[in-house]
């Protein structure tokens, strides 16, 4: 599997959005500042995420982005797939033509790995991940460093489900 910067940044940006979504629309400028991702790159990613219904744009003063679905309905695999990332470990991208036009000796091994990886990422929702104490700690540190109003996490994660 070759998970590129595009997939990693999309997941990071969506986690940031999910953490701050309960406060209202989140600007790409805030995500850019806190996560160190260029604003123009975020615009490209969010265009794809919006097309897949994972985020909704909010126009006007106080606008930004909101989650398009509740956090427990968005898997990490959904995000990666939305930005055209391929979760495929085969050398032939699943075409079975990696050995002179035929399936190679290890094709099924890499295909099985790809399937397991997809299942793993599909089994983790934004809600599950952002509720981890270590993720909350990092988010609060980033908010402070970027002079963003620090998120006060609710005592329970009910609002994220």
N, C-alpha and C positions, 0 to 999 in steps of 0.2 A: 504494500500500500504506500502510495506517495501522497500524503496529506500535505498540501501546499500551504503557503502563507494565507491564501484566500480562505481556505476552510478554517484555519486556526483563528484568523481575525474575525470571521463571521461568528464563530462560537463565542469568542471573547466579547464582541460587541453585543450579541444577544444576551449574554449573561449580565452585562452591565445594564442593558435595557430592562431585563427582568427584575433585577435588584431594585431599580429606581422607578419602575412602572407605577407602583402604587402612589407615587408622589405627583403623578401627572405626566404629560408628554415630556420625553427626554430628547434634547437636541443632539445632533451628530457632533456639534462642536464640543459638548460636554464629554461625550464618549471619546472623541479624538484626544482631548486634553488628558483625560484620566487613563486611557489605555495606550496612548502613544501610537495611534493609528492615524494616518493622514486623512484629512477631511474628504478629499476627492476620492480616495479609495473606499471610505465608508459610504459615500454617495453611490458608488457603483454597486457595492454589496447590498445596500438597503433597497436599491431598485429591484434586484433579484429577489430579495426576501419579501418585498411588498407584492411582487407578482405571484409568489407562492402562498400569499395570505398569512405569512408569519408575523408581519408587522403592518400597522396602519399609520399613514401620515396624518398629522393634525396641522392644519394651516392656520396662519394668523399669529397675532401676538400670543406668546405662551405656547406656541406650537412646537412640534417635534414629532417624535414617534412613540407609539404605544404598541404593546404586543397585539398581534392579530388574533391570537387564541390565548386561553389561560395557560400559565406556565407549565402546568402538569400535562398539557396536551401537545407540547412541543418537545420532540426528542432531539438529541444532539445529531442523530442521523438525518432528521428532517432539515436541520440548518445546513449541514454539509452538502446534502443533496440539492438544496435550493440554490446554492451558489455554484452549481455545476461541478462540484468535486466528485471524483470517482473513487469509491471505496472498493478498489479492485487490486488485488495483489498479483494477478497473473501478468505475465509478460506480454500477452496478446490482447489485453483488455477484454478477456472473455470470449474472443472470437475463435479460439481453438485452432489458430493458424501460426503458432509460434515456432514450429519446427518445419521449415520448408513447406509451409501451407497446411501442415497437419498439426494435430494436438501433440504437445511435447510430453515427455515422460512424467514430469511433475505437475502437469496442468491441474489435476484434481486436488493435489495438495494445496496449491495456491488458491484455487477456487474455494475449497473448504475454509481456508484462512479468511478469505474475503467475506464469506457468509457469516463466520463467527464474529468477525470484526463489526460487520453491519448489525448483527443481532445485539452485540454489546452496546454499541452507540445508540441503537434504537431503544434499548432498555433503560436509558438514562434520560430523564426529562430535565428541563431547565429548573423546575421547581425542586426536584431532588438535589440537584447540584448546588443551587444557590442557598439552600438551607443548611449546608455544611458550615460548622463554626469557622473553619479555616478560610473558607471563601468569604464569609462575612467580615472576618478580620482584615483580609487583604483589601476588600472593597472599601472599608472604612479608612484604611491607611491611604489608599489611592485618592479618595475623596478629599481627605485632609491635605495631602500633598498638592493636589490640583486646585485647592481652595474652592471645592464644590461643597455645597451644603451637605454635611455628613448625613447619611441615611440612618434613621433610628429604626432598627429592625423591630417589628412587633414581637411580643413575647412568644407568640405561636406563629406557625406558618400558614394559618388558615386563609389569610388573604391571598396567598400565592397559589392555592389549590383550586 
